[in-house]
Amino acid sequence: MAARRGIQMHKSRRRDPGAHDFGLYMLTDIYTDALVHPSAPWGGHALNLDEVEDWLAAMGGEEARS
């Protein structure tokens, strides 16, 4: 869904489960590398997979998962 909209997902590379961005994602434009979703205060990784899916569905008019 992200690729069809020209968006690339980047997963945080943190390996410490206690880190503030562990397991989170950020979304960037494929062509400009600009963030396409508001980022967390500490950087771009602010969304979990459910939030990514919901945000992509909302921006593209597709149904979010049930």
Order of alpha helices (4+ residues) and beta strands (2+ residues): beta-beta-alpha
